[in-house]
Amino acid sequence: MDVANQLVAQGQFTVVKQPLGFIKVLQWIFAIFAFSTCGSYSGMFKMSVECKNRSYSNLGIEVEFEYPFRLHQVYFDAPTCEAGKPDRQFLVGDYSSSAEFFVTIAVFSFLYSMAALAAYCFVLEKYRENNKGARIDFVATAVFAFMWLVSSCAWAKGLSDVKTATDPERVITLIPACDDRENLCKEVYDPKVSGLNTSVAFGFINLILWVGNLWFVFKETGWMAAFAGTYVPSQEKQPAPDSFGQGGYGQQDPYAGTQGGYQPEYGQQGGYNEDGGYNQGYDQQPTSYSNQM
């Protein structure tokens, strides 16, 4: 319990509310639906053969089949409408490859989704470190999306063939006694394949989920910035031209510190004194007119 509590305490479960984690939860759930509806299927159909001599008739011929749909191994005993043992007939077709491929992809998708959710919740920082985890996740998501496309299409075609091979009206043509018009052969019960139809629908839903998840995983890879051109490589500083440092823009303007025009400085002070004379501010005293006289 202590270990479990520590894991829960360290987990970042808010990522499940984000598209990246929420879609993974949906992938995990729908993968379970896909392989469970296909891998656990078993069906049955029923026919009747009424011979001219009713003592040889069999009005309840039951034929059972199941996953992985190796129908060529499924057999039933049909009356010959003559004295002797019944005639053993086999169904036609082997559709195990498409069915097993579909279930295998669903199982691996279930496992990968669970592992990815664990990474999102417990090691999200390492997942985003240098974008390595996100890029691996993107490649794996793209592979699974492609595999869902292939497996769903293959299983849809395989299911169509299974329906044809298990159609009672078609199976009746395999019974030799039914070639005689005096014997009455008919279907009693059709197989229910609604579960198999649902499995194909779940397959294409998984395809949509995995393709849609590519966008949200792609945003975590850091490739978007490179594609958008927002990454600017560092540039080396270029040396300034020599003309800027010699006699040009590198020299200081002598008039930059002055305001209101050119103001020379002579170190002189001048002004009018109280007697109305003009004092030029020189160190020597001015010569008075009385001395000149």
C-alpha positions as CSV (number, residue, x, y, z in Angstrom):
1,M,0.0,0.0,0.0
2,D,2.9,2.4,0.7
3,V,4.3,1.9,-2.7
4,A,1.0,2.4,-4.3
5,N,0.4,5.6,-2.3
6,Q,3.8,6.9,-3.3
7,L,3.1,6.3,-7.0
8,V,-0.3,8.0,-6.7
9,A,1.3,11.0,-4.9
10,Q,4.0,11.3,-7.6
11,G,1.6,10.9,-10.5
12,Q,0.6,13.8,-12.7
13,F,-3.0,12.7,-13.5
14,T,-4.0,16.1,-14.8
15,V,-2.6,15.1,-18.1
16,V,-5.6,12.8,-18.5
17,K,-7.8,15.9,-18.8
18,Q,-5.6,17.2,-21.7
19,P,-6.2,15.9,-25.3
20,L,-2.9,14.0,-25.3
21,G,-3.9,11.9,-22.3
22,F,-7.6,11.8,-22.8
23,I,-7.3,10.3,-26.3
24,K,-5.0,7.7,-25.0
25,V,-7.7,6.7,-22.5
26,L,-10.2,6.4,-25.4
27,Q,-7.7,4.3,-27.4
28,W,-7.2,2.0,-24.4
29,I,-11.0,1.5,-24.0
30,F,-11.8,1.0,-27.6
31,A,-9.0,-1.4,-28.1
32,I,-10.6,-3.6,-25.4
33,F,-13.9,-3.4,-27.2
34,A,-12.3,-4.3,-30.6
35,F,-10.5,-7.5,-29.5
36,S,-13.2,-8.6,-27.1
37,T,-16.1,-8.4,-29.7
38,C,-14.1,-10.3,-32.3
39,G,-12.0,-12.7,-30.2
40,S,-14.8,-13.9,-28.0
41,Y,-17.4,-14.5,-30.8
42,S,-19.1,-17.8,-31.3
43,G,-22.1,-18.3,-33.6
44,M,-24.5,-20.9,-34.7
45,F,-27.0,-21.5,-37.5
46,K,-29.6,-24.2,-38.0
47,M,-31.0,-26.0,-41.0
48,S,-33.5,-28.7,-41.7
49,V,-33.6,-31.5,-44.3
50,E,-37.0,-33.1,-44.8
51,C,-36.6,-36.3,-46.9
52,K,-39.3,-37.9,-49.0
53,N,-39.0,-40.8,-46.6
54,R,-39.4,-38.8,-43.4
55,S,-37.8,-41.5,-41.3
56,Y,-34.5,-40.3,-42.7
57,S,-35.2,-36.6,-42.1
58,N,-33.2,-34.3,-39.8
59,L,-35.1,-31.1,-39.0
60,G,-32.5,-29.7,-36.6
61,I,-29.0,-29.6,-38.1
62,E,-27.0,-27.2,-35.9
63,V,-23.6,-25.8,-37.1
64,E,-21.5,-23.9,-34.7
65,F,-18.4,-21.8,-35.5
66,E,-16.3,-19.4,-33.6
67,Y,-13.1,-17.3,-33.6
68,P,-10.6,-17.6,-35.4
69,F,-13.0,-18.7,-38.1
70,R,-11.2,-21.7,-39.6
71,L,-14.4,-22.7,-41.2
72,H,-12.8,-25.5,-43.2
73,Q,-12.5,-27.4,-39.9
74,V,-16.2,-26.9,-39.0
75,Y,-18.4,-29.9,-40.0
76,F,-21.9,-31.2,-39.6
77,D,-23.7,-34.4,-40.3
78,A,-26.5,-34.2,-43.0
79,P,-28.9,-37.0,-43.8
80,T,-28.6,-38.7,-47.2
81,C,-32.3,-39.5,-47.3
82,E,-31.3,-43.1,-47.8
83,A,-30.4,-46.0,-45.6
84,G,-27.0,-45.7,-44.1
85,K,-24.9,-43.3,-42.1
86,P,-25.3,-39.5,-42.4
87,D,-23.0,-37.6,-44.8
88,R,-20.4,-35.4,-43.1
89,Q,-19.9,-32.0,-44.7
90,F,-17.4,-29.2,-44.0
91,L,-17.8,-25.5,-44.4
92,V,-15.7,-23.6,-46.9
93,G,-12.9,-21.1,-46.1
94,D,-10.2,-20.2,-43.7
95,Y,-10.5,-16.6,-42.5
96,S,-8.3,-16.8,-39.4
97,S,-5.5,-14.7,-40.8
98,S,-7.5,-11.5,-41.0
99,A,-9.3,-12.1,-37.7
100,E,-6.1,-12.9,-35.8
101,F,-4.3,-10.0,-37.3
102,F,-7.1,-7.7,-36.2
103,V,-7.2,-9.0,-32.7
104,T,-3.4,-8.9,-32.5
105,I,-3.3,-5.2,-33.4
106,A,-6.1,-4.5,-30.9
107,V,-4.2,-6.3,-28.1
108,F,-0.9,-4.5,-28.8
109,S,-2.7,-1.2,-29.0
110,F,-4.2,-1.9,-25.6
111,L,-0.8,-2.6,-24.2
112,Y,0.9,0.4,-25.8
113,S,-1.9,2.8,-24.7
114,M,-1.6,1.6,-21.1
115,A,2.2,2.0,-21.2
116,A,1.9,5.5,-22.7
117,L,-0.6,6.5,-20.1
118,A,1.8,5.4,-17.4
119,A,4.6,7.4,-19.0
120,Y,2.3,10.5,-19.2
121,C,1.3,10.2,-15.5
122,F,4.6,9.3,-13.8
123,V,7.6,10.2,-16.1
124,L,6.2,13.1,-18.1
125,E,9.3,15.2,-17.5
126,K,11.6,12.5,-19.0
127,Y,9.0,12.0,-21.8
128,R,9.4,15.7,-22.7
129,E,13.2,15.8,-22.1
130,N,14.9,16.7,-25.4
131,N,11.6,15.7,-27.1
132,K,12.9,12.1,-27.5
133,G,10.0,10.4,-25.8
134,A,7.5,12.5,-27.8
135,R,9.2,11.6,-31.1
136,I,9.2,7.9,-30.3
137,D,5.6,8.2,-29.3
138,F,4.8,9.9,-32.6
139,V,6.4,7.2,-34.7
140,A,4.7,4.5,-32.7
141,T,1.3,6.3,-33.0
142,A,1.8,6.6,-36.8
143,V,2.6,2.9,-37.1
144,F,-0.4,1.9,-35.1
145,A,-2.7,4.2,-37.1
146,F,-1.5,2.5,-40.3
147,M,-1.9,-1.0,-38.8
148,W,-5.4,-0.1,-37.7
149,L,-6.2,0.9,-41.3
150,V,-4.8,-2.3,-42.7
151,S,-6.3,-4.6,-40.1
152,S,-9.7,-3.0,-40.1
153,C,-10.0,-3.2,-43.9
154,A,-8.7,-6.8,-43.9
155,W,-11.1,-7.9,-41.2
156,A,-14.1,-6.1,-42.9
157,K,-13.4,-8.1,-46.0
158,G,-12.9,-11.3,-43.9
159,L,-16.2,-10.7,-42.1
160,S,-18.0,-10.4,-45.4
161,D,-16.5,-13.7,-46.5
162,V,-17.5,-15.3,-43.2
163,K,-21.1,-14.2,-43.6
164,T,-21.2,-15.7,-47.1
165,A,-19.6,-19.0,-45.9
166,T,-22.0,-19.3,-43.0
167,D,-25.2,-18.4,-44.9
168,P,-27.6,-21.3,-44.4
169,E,-28.9,-21.0,-47.9
170,R,-25.4,-21.3,-49.3
171,V,-24.5,-24.2,-46.9
172,I,-27.6,-26.1,-48.0
173,T,-26.1,-26.3,-51.5
174,L,-23.3,-28.5,-50.0
175,I,-25.7,-31.2,-49.0
176,P,-26.1,-33.8,-51.8
177,A,-29.6,-34.8,-50.6
178,C,-30.9,-31.3,-51.2
179,D,-30.2,-31.7,-54.9
180,D,-33.2,-33.9,-55.1
181,R,-36.3,-31.8,-55.5
182,E,-38.4,-34.4,-53.6
183,N,-36.4,-33.5,-50.5
184,L,-37.2,-30.2,-48.7
185,C,-34.2,-28.3,-47.4
186,K,-34.5,-24.9,-45.7
187,E,-32.9,-22.7,-43.1
188,V,-34.2,-22.5,-39.6
189,Y,-32.0,-20.1,-37.8
190,D,-29.5,-17.5,-39.2
191,P,-26.3,-16.8,-37.4
192,K,-26.2,-13.5,-35.4
193,V,-23.2,-11.5,-36.5
194,S,-24.1,-8.2,-34.9
195,G,-21.1,-8.6,-32.5
196,L,-18.7,-9.0,-35.5
197,N,-20.2,-6.0,-37.2
198,T,-19.5,-4.0,-34.0
199,S,-15.9,-5.2,-34.0
200,V,-15.4,-3.7,-37.5
201,A,-16.9,-0.5,-36.3
202,F,-14.6,-0.4,-33.3
203,G,-11.7,-1.0,-35.6
204,F,-12.4,2.1,-37.7
205,I,-13.1,4.1,-34.5
206,N,-9.7,3.1,-33.3
207,L,-8.3,4.2,-36.7
208,I,-9.9,7.7,-36.3
209,L,-8.6,8.0,-32.7
210,W,-5.0,7.0,-33.6
211,V,-4.9,9.3,-36.7
212,G,-6.4,12.2,-34.6
213,N,-3.8,11.6,-31.9
214,L,-1.0,12.2,-34.3
215,W,-1.6,15.9,-34.2
216,F,-1.4,16.2,-30.4
217,V,1.7,14.0,-30.2
218,F,3.3,16.0,-33.1
219,K,2.9,19.2,-31.1
220,E,5.1,17.6,-28.3
221,T,7.9,16.7,-30.7
222,G,9.2,20.2,-31.3
223,W,9.1,19.7,-35.1
224,M,6.3,22.3,-35.4
225,A,8.7,25.2,-34.6
226,A,11.1,23.9,-37.2
227,F,8.4,23.7,-39.9
228,A,7.0,27.1,-39.0
229,G,10.5,28.7,-39.3
230,T,10.5,30.1,-35.8
231,Y,13.9,28.6,-35.1
232,V,16.7,31.2,-35.8
233,P,20.3,29.9,-35.6
234,S,22.9,32.1,-33.9
235,Q,24.9,34.4,-36.1
236,E,28.5,35.5,-35.6
237,K,29.1,39.2,-35.1
238,Q,30.6,40.9,-38.1
239,P,33.5,43.4,-37.5
240,A,32.5,47.0,-38.3
241,P,34.0,48.6,-41.4
242,D,37.2,50.6,-41.1
243,S,35.5,53.7,-42.5
244,F,33.3,53.9,-39.4
245,G,36.2,54.1,-37.1
246,Q,38.3,56.6,-39.0
247,G,37.1,60.1,-39.7
248,G,33.6,58.9,-40.0
249,Y,30.9,57.8,-37.7
250,G,33.3,56.8,-35.0
251,Q,34.4,60.4,-34.2
252,Q,32.6,62.4,-31.6
253,D,30.8,65.4,-32.7
254,P,32.3,68.5,-30.9
255,Y,29.0,70.2,-31.1
256,A,27.0,67.4,-29.6
257,G,27.1,68.8,-26.1
258,T,26.1,72.3,-27.0
259,Q,22.6,73.6,-27.0
260,G,21.4,76.7,-28.8
261,G,24.3,77.0,-31.2
262,Y,28.0,77.5,-30.9
263,Q,29.0,79.1,-27.6
264,P,32.8,79.8,-27.4
265,E,34.5,80.1,-24.0
266,Y,37.2,82.7,-23.5
267,G,37.6,82.5,-19.8
268,Q,36.5,86.2,-19.6
269,Q,33.8,87.7,-17.5
270,G,32.2,90.9,-18.4
271,G,29.4,93.2,-17.2
272,Y,28.5,96.6,-16.1
273,N,29.5,97.9,-12.7
274,E,27.6,100.3,-10.5
275,D,29.3,103.4,-11.9
276,G,28.0,102.7,-15.4
277,G,31.3,101.5,-16.7
278,Y,32.0,98.3,-18.5
279,N,34.2,95.7,-16.7
280,Q,35.8,93.3,-19.1
281,G,37.1,91.1,-16.4
282,Y,40.8,91.2,-17.2
283,D,43.3,90.8,-14.4
284,Q,44.9,94.2,-15.1
285,Q,43.2,97.4,-14.0
286,P,42.0,99.8,-16.7
287,T,43.9,103.1,-17.2
288,S,42.0,106.0,-16.0
289,Y,41.7,109.2,-18.0
290,S,43.1,111.3,-15.2
291,N,46.4,109.5,-15.4
292,Q,46.5,109.9,-19.2
293,M,46.0,113.6,-18.7
